[in-house]
Amino acid sequence: MMADTGMFELSGKVAVVTGGNGGIGRGIAIGLAKAGAKVAVLARNEQRNRDTLAELRRIGNPAMALKLDVSRRADLKPALDAVERELGPVDILVNNAAFAVLKGLLDHTEEDWDSVIETDLTSCFLLSKYAAQSMIPRRTGKIINVASVGGYKGTPIYPSYGVSKGGLLQLTRCLAIELAPHNIQVNSLAPGWTNTDMTDWIRNDPKYAAVKQEMITRTPIGRFAEPDEMAGAAVFLASAASNFVTGADIIVDGGFFIR
Ligand SMILES: NC(=O)c1ccc[n+]([C@@H]2O[C@H](COP(=O)([O-])OP(=O)(O)OC[C@H]3O[C@@H](n4cnc5c(N)ncnc54)[C@H](OP(=O)(O)O)[C@@H]3O)[C@@H](O)[C@H]2O)c1
């Protein structure tokens, strides 16, 4: 018998992945494209945008890359409009772009706080609003917020990042309830420690070698994740397989959270 994986099929769907040119976002963008979606990656670095676009095009579906800084509020709606003009109405929004400022409370400036909250949380609120404006009349849509295990746990090293991720988990629940009557599901996935540029400091700075070892020891699977290991949860949350799942968070952390 032929396997029927139709419930995970994304052919004809249009997906937007912020920060889709590197790390976890790139892993998710490629995973969505392999499941059949037309993918738009929105991020700042044009060389990485071009490289990711080339990879998406090799998969074979229409794709695009757009230079966007998600902290520039006025640019968000025009970016989604540009995607809709080129690929069609947005069915799947992945709010993935984020960064962290590694400074404790006393060193954390107001500018640090504002820029992290703007990039990691406010952009997700605004992009969700603009995507929902397009999804509601069509009675279809999936919004996926890339949160973090750091949204649950207190950490001493990046208060604004932890707050942005905790806020994103709560934004997910609020929007899930509001958008459920419109057949739009809103969920998050929470990566654990993953091998990306964001974790360069802990992976490669000898000053943090002991912390890195502690994180690996606390992870039952015993290693950091690879970025493409986030793609499966994203495809599930983007597909019909998750049509009765909303307001949920899928923790993809090798078991770090349960220890
Ligand atoms: N790595 C981990 O261990 C880990 C753990 C838990 C959660 N996460 C979450 O997973 C997501 C992806 O993280 P990652 O580890 O893949 O990070 P990363 O390797 O640093 O990649 C971040 C991506 O976001 C983009 N980006 C950053 N600021 C942006 C902005 N202002 N506007 C547009 N794009 C922006 C970057 O592209 P440009 O620089 O070209 O804009 C890049 O593509 C984030 O939400 C992060 O919080 C990561």
The ligand as an ORCA input file, in Angstrom:
! r2SCAN-3c Opt
* xyz 0 1
  N      19.185     28.514     19.003
  C      18.578     28.170     20.120
  O      19.139     27.444     20.956
  C      17.168     28.627     20.387
  C      16.540     28.148     21.526
  C      15.240     28.534     21.799
  C      14.588     29.384     20.919
  N      15.230     29.857     19.813
  C      14.472     30.742     18.941
  O      14.513     30.272     17.612
  C      14.399     31.369     16.717
  C      15.529     31.324     15.732
  O      16.748     31.443     16.441
  P      18.130     30.924     15.860
  O      18.805     30.195     16.930
  O      17.934     30.305     14.543
  O      18.871     32.332     15.704
  P      19.922     32.849     14.629
  O      20.726     31.734     14.094
  O      20.593     33.998     15.262
  O      18.969     33.353     13.453
  C      18.124     34.435     13.672
  C      17.426     34.746     12.380
  O      16.583     35.865     12.600
  C      16.918     36.899     11.690
  N      16.744     38.172     12.360
  C      17.301     38.609     13.513
  N      16.901     39.857     13.779
  C      16.067     40.215     12.765
  C      15.353     41.388     12.453
  N      15.426     42.484     13.232
  N      14.586     41.416     11.340
  C      14.523     40.341     10.528
  N      15.170     39.192     10.777
  C      15.955     39.148     11.866
  C      18.353     36.631     11.248
  O      18.604     37.073      9.912
  P      19.258     38.515      9.573
  O      20.349     38.739     10.547
  O      19.706     38.367      8.157
  O      18.133     39.497      9.713
  C      18.377     35.102     11.266
  O      17.870     34.578     10.076
  C      14.382     32.619     17.575
  O      13.047     33.017     17.807
  C      15.011     32.145     18.865
  O      14.620     32.917     19.953
  C      16.501     29.505     19.529
*
